[in-house]
Amino acid sequence: MPRKALAALLLATFTVSLAYGIALPVLPFLLERRLGPGADVAWHTGLLTGTYTLALFLFAPLWGRVSDHRQRRAIILIGMIGFTVSLLLFAFIDSLVALYLGRFLTGAFSAAVIPVSLALISDWAPDDDWRARRFAWLSIAGVAGFLLGPTIGGGVAQMWSAGMPLSGFPFLFAAVAAAIGSAAVWLAIPAAPPPSAYQAPPQAPRVAPGLVSRLLVLGAIVAGGIGTFEVSLALQAQQRLGLGPAEIGLMFTECSLVMVVAQAVVFNPWFPAHATRSLIVPGFGALALALALMPWMDDRTLLFVAVGLIAASAGILSPILAFWVSLTAGPAQGSKLGRQSAASSLGQAIGSAIGGLLFGLIPIFPDIAFLAAAIAALVGGSLALRVPMLLAALVPPPSKRQRLVR
């Protein structure tokens, strides 16, 4: 894959995640401002976050399937342009209905970007280690956008609390960034298919019955834990710990930094991509432990430690699961990765809604959403016990592996 094409995919992924991250620390304050005192901010925060990921669930398989039969570059470009336009609508229309419509449209168009970008990388992949590292790079680009997004959103929300009328600015900023990403996709990604497209299409490998479904369920559980964590953390920090939007944004920034470091450590040239299957079960164990500890993190320092552990475990699980789904896909990369993205999006939508609905539901235990997510992670760990053994069948013998392409 040409370097400029890979850079364009990374930029597109970055801008999509930037827009999502901007909204996280902003939504509780934006809703409070638009709905007035006494409104159910937690309810709408969870549902708005879930609306975005629900749209991803509905549209990612469609975009992925279409990209298997049409030019992937065109699908990514449609997604980026539609994403830009929907952000502009979101920025300038000031009503609750517009908030929900804008979140749905941005999710629907962003669903064409990340799974199809992963499929395009798979088209160009000379070997599995190259594919795994580029998958991780795409994930890191998304994390980097998420890292910067809450910082911008938290700073602007802090301005709102001081009375500055800048409600549309963060989304306008994200729209400009998305427009730049659209231009990069148009200019840098070749319209012609990769060289592998002129060869006989690869056959889908033989996989154990139910393995792909199990991988999709595991991805949904990880994303559900992240969704619950994101919404519950914002609400816990605002309503229980009395933190301002800038401090909430700092916690999300820490989360993103830890994800970047964890992925850089795991997906490196000295750690074989096929060995990542051994990290799936420990990753779920660490995620469950950290989520279970969150309700008792009343001290800010301990809270940052728990957030870091959640970020590290979830940060490595998501690209690992996507990589192994890709290895099962054969020629149907767009379709399978679209399904993987849809499963993760559905999990995140459910997790976000649970985070908003359960927060404060039981007065004596207001953080029960974290415990629910921890139990789900434990279930995921039990489902993953046999997965490394089943995935071993997809690993080619050492003599048949292609030379590492750096």
Wavefront OBJ file of the C-alpha trace (Angstrom):
o trace
v 0.000 0.000 0.000
v 1.416 3.427 -0.900
v 2.442 5.395 2.174
v 0.299 8.380 1.233
v -2.756 6.112 0.939
v -2.124 4.655 4.397
v -1.646 8.182 5.763
v -5.020 9.191 4.279
v -6.742 6.236 5.959
v -5.128 7.142 9.274
v -6.264 10.767 8.913
v -9.826 9.731 8.044
v -9.979 7.443 11.087
v -8.501 10.179 13.265
v -11.119 12.750 12.255
v -14.041 10.342 12.793
v -12.814 9.543 16.293
v -12.067 13.225 16.958
v -15.702 14.155 16.392
v -16.912 11.334 18.629
v -14.466 12.242 21.393
v -15.379 15.925 21.301
v -18.965 15.111 22.248
v -18.261 12.959 25.322
v -17.451 15.628 27.940
v -19.768 18.117 26.218
v -23.044 16.176 26.176
v -24.008 16.425 29.890
v -23.427 20.198 29.892
v -25.004 20.709 26.466
v -28.133 18.823 27.520
v -28.327 20.680 30.818
v -28.089 23.950 28.906
v -30.751 23.031 26.336
v -33.192 21.162 28.595
v -32.907 23.343 31.679
v -32.424 22.528 35.369
v -33.998 19.315 36.631
v -33.896 17.553 33.239
v -32.853 13.910 33.069
v -29.358 14.567 31.755
v -28.098 11.049 32.498
v -30.925 9.485 30.455
v -30.289 11.605 27.370
v -26.484 11.341 27.690
v -26.696 7.568 27.495
v -29.263 7.538 24.690
v -27.412 10.109 22.571
v -24.176 8.159 22.865
v -26.062 4.976 22.079
v -27.748 6.570 19.045
v -24.382 7.104 17.368
v -23.245 3.527 17.905
v -26.672 2.133 16.963
v -26.316 3.824 13.564
v -22.885 2.216 13.225
v -24.482 -1.162 13.941
v -27.144 -0.676 11.282
v -24.911 0.635 8.489
v -21.451 -0.950 8.936
v -22.445 -4.357 7.453
v -24.149 -2.620 4.524
v -21.139 -0.434 3.696
v -18.773 -3.381 4.128
v -20.813 -5.651 1.857
v -21.086 -2.955 -0.828
v -17.320 -2.357 -0.658
v -16.681 -6.036 -1.501
v -18.371 -5.441 -4.865
v -17.550 -1.783 -5.490
v -14.465 0.383 -5.165
v -13.512 0.689 -1.484
v -12.075 4.179 -2.025
v -15.471 5.426 -3.221
v -17.269 4.013 -0.165
v -14.781 5.626 2.229
v -15.140 8.940 0.388
v -18.955 8.826 0.564
v -18.695 8.168 4.286
v -16.286 11.056 4.899
v -18.315 13.598 2.886
v -21.603 12.552 4.513
v -19.928 12.665 7.921
v -18.738 16.225 7.258
v -22.187 17.435 6.170
v -23.940 15.825 9.151
v -21.499 17.510 11.551
v -22.323 20.879 9.996
v -26.037 20.234 10.546
v -25.282 19.161 14.082
v -23.367 22.392 14.678
v -25.961 24.874 13.455
v -29.388 23.388 14.333
v -30.120 24.004 18.011
v -32.761 21.564 19.302
v -32.967 18.205 21.057
v -34.382 16.546 17.928
v -31.425 17.890 15.939
v -29.031 16.428 18.508
v -30.488 12.954 18.038
v -30.704 13.285 14.241
v -27.150 14.605 14.024
v -25.774 11.803 16.178
v -27.555 9.203 14.046
v -26.328 10.627 10.731
v -22.727 10.992 11.900
v -22.809 7.374 13.060
v -24.354 6.160 9.790
v -21.700 7.813 7.625
v -18.761 7.028 9.908
v -19.757 3.364 9.541
v -18.386 3.556 5.994
v -14.930 4.673 7.115
v -13.252 2.380 9.641
v -14.421 -1.136 8.585
v -13.869 -0.385 4.892
v -10.442 1.103 5.686
v -9.546 -2.148 7.477
v -10.760 -4.107 4.465
v -8.633 -1.970 2.132
v -5.567 -2.609 4.304
v -6.322 -6.343 4.120
v -6.470 -6.109 0.321
v -2.918 -4.759 0.262
v -1.475 -6.929 3.069
v 1.585 -8.997 2.004
v 1.507 -11.033 5.249
v -0.296 -11.326 8.569
v 2.246 -9.405 10.647
v 2.047 -6.449 8.255
v -1.753 -6.569 8.437
v -1.805 -6.751 12.241
v 0.509 -3.758 12.655
v -1.480 -1.632 10.173
v -4.686 -2.598 11.957
v -3.040 -1.382 15.163
v -1.947 1.850 13.460
v -5.539 2.476 12.405
v -6.675 1.797 15.956
v -4.003 4.169 17.301
v -5.169 6.868 14.868
v -8.680 6.433 16.235
v -7.413 6.595 19.803
v -5.411 9.732 18.985
v -8.565 11.422 17.685
v -10.392 10.331 20.797
v -7.484 11.701 22.847
v -7.669 15.178 21.333
v -11.466 15.256 21.091
v -12.310 15.256 24.815
v -9.613 17.868 25.431
v -11.251 20.225 22.921
v -14.744 19.334 24.091
v -13.855 19.744 27.756
v -12.253 23.136 27.153
v -15.263 24.415 25.213
v -17.684 23.088 27.827
v -15.693 24.985 30.433
v -16.307 28.129 28.371
v -20.039 27.374 28.335
v -20.088 27.171 32.107
v -18.606 30.683 32.101
v -21.477 31.877 29.887
v -19.832 31.916 26.446
v -22.320 31.087 23.635
v -20.185 28.648 21.633
v -22.498 25.631 21.451
v -21.768 24.783 17.821
v -18.023 25.429 17.808
v -16.680 21.956 18.734
v -18.767 20.301 16.015
v -17.812 22.963 13.467
v -14.166 22.290 14.311
v -14.730 18.560 13.786
v -16.483 19.238 10.462
v -13.473 21.180 9.166
v -11.167 18.330 10.210
v -13.451 15.807 8.470
v -13.408 17.905 5.292
v -9.605 17.805 5.328
v -9.769 14.034 5.797
v -12.162 13.753 2.832
v -9.730 15.670 0.627
v -6.877 13.392 1.709
v -8.862 10.278 0.783
v -9.721 11.772 -2.612
v -6.141 12.771 -3.420
v -4.021 10.033 -1.857
v -5.833 6.698 -2.216
v -5.437 5.222 -5.701
v -8.627 4.592 -7.629
v -7.178 1.372 -9.048
v -7.487 -1.824 -6.984
v -4.369 -3.260 -5.288
v -2.166 -5.727 -7.160
v -3.753 -8.668 -5.309
v -7.052 -7.907 -7.045
v -5.600 -9.162 -10.346
v -4.720 -12.518 -8.817
v -7.035 -15.364 -7.916
v -9.066 -14.307 -4.878
v -7.941 -15.957 -1.639
v -10.075 -18.745 -0.312
v -11.653 -18.330 3.096
v -9.789 -20.548 5.578
v -11.515 -23.426 7.287
v -12.542 -22.281 10.744
v -14.154 -24.096 13.640
v -17.959 -23.867 13.710
v -19.103 -20.898 15.710
v -15.632 -19.325 15.976
v -16.474 -16.177 14.009
v -19.704 -15.707 15.967
v -17.764 -16.073 19.196
v -15.236 -13.452 18.075
v -18.082 -11.080 17.209
v -19.698 -11.609 20.620
v -16.368 -10.960 22.341
v -15.954 -7.734 20.366
v -19.463 -6.670 21.384
v -18.698 -7.338 25.060
v -15.490 -5.280 24.946
v -17.295 -2.409 23.225
v -20.183 -2.679 25.687
v -17.763 -2.328 28.582
v -16.205 0.720 26.931
v -19.629 2.291 26.312
v -20.755 1.805 29.907
v -17.411 3.033 31.161
v -17.427 6.220 29.035
v -20.914 7.355 30.031
v -20.673 6.289 33.672
v -17.246 7.890 34.079
v -18.497 11.245 32.766
v -21.524 11.125 35.073
v -19.587 9.855 38.102
v -16.954 12.549 37.700
v -19.525 15.322 37.264
v -22.186 14.355 39.802
v -20.282 12.434 42.509
v -16.742 13.786 42.446
v -17.633 17.339 41.437
v -15.059 17.453 38.620
v -15.328 20.089 35.919
v -15.424 19.386 32.167
v -11.693 20.082 31.776
v -10.851 17.448 34.431
v -13.254 14.976 32.834
v -11.572 15.614 29.507
v -8.203 14.948 31.161
v -9.362 11.512 32.299
v -10.468 10.629 28.777
v -7.121 11.916 27.538
v -5.316 9.595 29.959
v -7.490 6.744 28.706
v -6.440 7.421 25.118
v -2.734 7.751 25.948
v -2.722 4.408 27.754
v -4.450 2.767 24.780
v -1.815 4.125 22.405
v 1.053 2.872 24.579
v -0.545 -0.565 25.096
v -1.133 -1.061 21.372
v 2.368 0.126 20.492
v 3.819 -2.415 22.932
v 1.707 -5.356 21.729
v 1.752 -4.688 17.982
v 5.464 -4.330 17.342
v 7.789 -6.055 14.836
v 9.231 -8.310 17.547
v 5.907 -9.724 18.760
v 4.358 -12.097 16.170
v 0.795 -11.192 15.244
v -0.356 -14.785 15.715
v 0.825 -14.707 19.344
v -1.801 -12.076 20.184
v -4.381 -14.847 20.626
v -2.741 -15.642 23.993
v -3.643 -12.142 25.277
v -7.416 -12.429 24.815
v -8.307 -14.205 28.066
v -5.943 -12.123 30.301
v -7.292 -8.979 28.636
v -10.851 -9.832 29.652
v -9.708 -10.633 33.188
v -7.998 -7.258 33.570
v -11.009 -5.447 32.092
v -13.414 -7.148 34.509
v -11.210 -6.367 37.517
v -10.823 -2.679 36.662
v -14.539 -2.186 35.970
v -15.426 -3.883 39.265
v -13.102 -1.508 41.155
v -14.512 1.681 39.596
v -17.423 2.211 42.080
v -14.946 2.417 44.969
v -12.531 4.839 43.299
v -13.482 7.941 45.306
v -9.907 9.181 45.350
v -8.823 10.913 42.145
v -5.448 9.150 42.033
v -7.020 5.702 42.386
v -9.600 6.660 39.774
v -6.855 7.457 37.266
v -5.220 4.068 37.999
v -8.472 2.177 37.344
v -9.112 4.195 34.169
v -5.629 3.302 32.934
v -6.186 -0.434 33.483
v -9.504 -0.328 31.623
v -7.886 1.564 28.768
v -4.954 -0.850 28.475
v -7.081 -4.008 28.429
v -9.803 -2.700 26.106
v -7.202 -0.989 23.920
v -5.439 -4.221 23.012
v -8.537 -6.445 22.831
v -10.324 -4.466 20.099
v -7.590 -4.601 17.399
v -6.676 -8.189 18.319
v -10.252 -9.361 17.750
v -10.525 -7.363 14.500
v -7.285 -8.930 13.241
v -8.497 -12.480 13.843
v -11.889 -11.768 12.259
v -10.003 -10.525 9.197
v -7.996 -13.773 9.032
v -11.243 -15.760 8.791
v -12.716 -13.574 6.036
v -10.908 -14.634 2.854
v -12.237 -12.503 -0.051
v -15.179 -11.150 2.006
v -13.082 -8.683 4.016
v -15.582 -5.834 3.837
v -18.531 -7.991 4.812
v -16.823 -9.719 7.757
v -15.159 -6.565 9.083
v -18.440 -4.709 8.653
v -20.119 -7.340 10.801
v -17.326 -7.040 13.342
v -17.781 -3.267 13.452
v -21.552 -3.706 13.725
v -21.209 -6.128 16.634
v -18.881 -3.732 18.441
v -21.218 -0.826 17.742
v -24.240 -2.708 19.049
v -22.309 -3.591 22.184
v -21.265 0.012 22.665
v -24.802 1.268 22.067
v -26.192 -1.122 24.689
v -23.357 -0.302 27.085
v -23.867 3.446 26.667
v -27.603 3.164 27.261
v -27.028 0.973 30.340
v -24.486 3.461 31.656
v -27.009 6.279 31.424
v -30.046 4.307 32.613
v -28.438 2.573 35.601
v -26.426 5.508 36.911
v -28.029 6.591 40.180
v -30.897 4.104 39.772
v -30.159 2.481 43.151
v -29.428 5.227 45.718
v -27.283 3.005 47.948
v -25.211 1.854 44.964
v -25.264 4.580 42.282
v -22.402 3.041 40.279
v -24.062 -0.303 39.610
v -23.471 0.169 35.851
v -19.751 -0.479 36.388
v -20.546 -3.745 38.181
v -22.874 -4.829 35.344
v -20.072 -4.176 32.825
v -17.600 -6.134 34.983
v -19.933 -9.144 35.045
v -20.262 -8.941 31.247
v -16.453 -8.894 30.947
v -16.216 -12.000 33.140
v -18.721 -13.734 30.856
v -16.563 -12.674 27.914
v -13.487 -14.159 29.577
v -15.255 -17.486 30.050
v -16.384 -17.501 26.399
v -12.808 -16.784 25.323
v -11.219 -19.726 27.164
v -11.189 -22.024 24.118
v -10.691 -19.285 21.534
v -6.844 -19.282 21.491
v -6.832 -23.007 20.753
v -9.383 -22.605 17.950
v -7.455 -19.689 16.467
v -4.269 -21.763 16.373
v -5.753 -23.648 13.416
v -5.597 -20.420 11.362
v -1.830 -20.059 11.875
v 0.173 -21.331 8.872
v 3.215 -23.564 9.461
v 6.441 -21.561 9.940
v 7.873 -22.768 6.627
v 4.977 -21.238 4.710
v 5.016 -17.820 6.317
v 5.960 -14.932 4.113
v 9.002 -12.845 4.914
v 8.216 -9.862 7.170
v 7.720 -6.698 5.137
v 8.762 -3.625 7.046
l 1 2 3 4 5 6 7 8 9 10 11 12 13 14 15 16 17 18 19 20 21 22 23 24 25 26 27 28 29 30 31 32 33 34 35 36 37 38 39 40 41 42 43 44 45 46 47 48 49 50 51 52 53 54 55 56 57 58 59 60 61 62 63 64 65 66 67 68 69 70 71 72 73 74 75 76 77 78 79 80 81 82 83 84 85 86 87 88 89 90 91 92 93 94 95 96 97 98 99 100 101 102 103 104 105 106 107 108 109 110 111 112 113 114 115 116 117 118 119 120 121 122 123 124 125 126 127 128 129 130 131 132 133 134 135 136 137 138 139 140 141 142 143 144 145 146 147 148 149 150 151 152 153 154 155 156 157 158 159 160 161 162 163 164 165 166 167 168 169 170 171 172 173 174 175 176 177 178 179 180 181 182 183 184 185 186 187 188 189 190 191 192 193 194 195 196 197 198 199 200 201 202 203 204 205 206 207 208 209 210 211 212 213 214 215 216 217 218 219 220 221 222 223 224 225 226 227 228 229 230 231 232 233 234 235 236 237 238 239 240 241 242 243 244 245 246 247 248 249 250 251 252 253 254 255 256 257 258 259 260 261 262 263 264 265 266 267 268 269 270 271 272 273 274 275 276 277 278 279 280 281 282 283 284 285 286 287 288 289 290 291 292 293 294 295 296 297 298 299 300 301 302 303 304 305 306 307 308 309 310 311 312 313 314 315 316 317 318 319 320 321 322 323 324 325 326 327 328 329 330 331 332 333 334 335 336 337 338 339 340 341 342 343 344 345 346 347 348 349 350 351 352 353 354 355 356 357 358 359 360 361 362 363 364 365 366 367 368 369 370 371 372 373 374 375 376 377 378 379 380 381 382 383 384 385 386 387 388 389 390 391 392 393 394 395 396 397 398 399 400 401 402 403 404 405 406
